[in-house]
Amino acid sequence: MEKRAPSEREGSSHRLPLYIKLAFAAGNFINVLGVSMWFPYNVTFFQKVLLLPPRSAGTIILVAQLAGALSTPFVGIWSDQTRCRFPGRRKVFHLMGMLAVASSFFFIWHECFSCENAPYNYQVLYYSSFAIVFEFGWAAIQVSQLSLIPELTTDRNVKVELNSIRYTFQ
């Protein structure tokens, strides 16, 4: 029997059931929630609630963005090279990303434990470390979910439809 590329095996039919399309789109929801809270509210939270100076708040955001820039290609390469039968290489990264985003959010949106009298540099280090975890998780969810598209179908129209449905959750 002739060997075929993964995208030409199961799931490459021109028609995908609606429940698969909706399940695929819903996988992006935690990322949308995370980013919608991250960008508009973090700087305000750091400055108005935690009373960090603007430079410290900006440093945390900068560190997070740099972590995201570095982790996205790393996660992409790592997930492409991973071999996992159950639940699948993309789902493993999606789950890992969800756990990282959910766990880091608790620490990002709460006062630093034992930081009451700590210098600002300590607080920046504390919040930056959880921002790095958040960005890695965000990249894992984003990359693993977008990597599913060519594995679900080879039909260009279905790929466009999957992306369109995915973006309705934003």
Summary of the structure (lengths in Angstrom):
residues: 170
radius of gyration: 19.0
end to end distance: 43.0
largest distance: 69.1
contacts: 490
relative contact order: 0.20
helix: 75%
strand: 0%
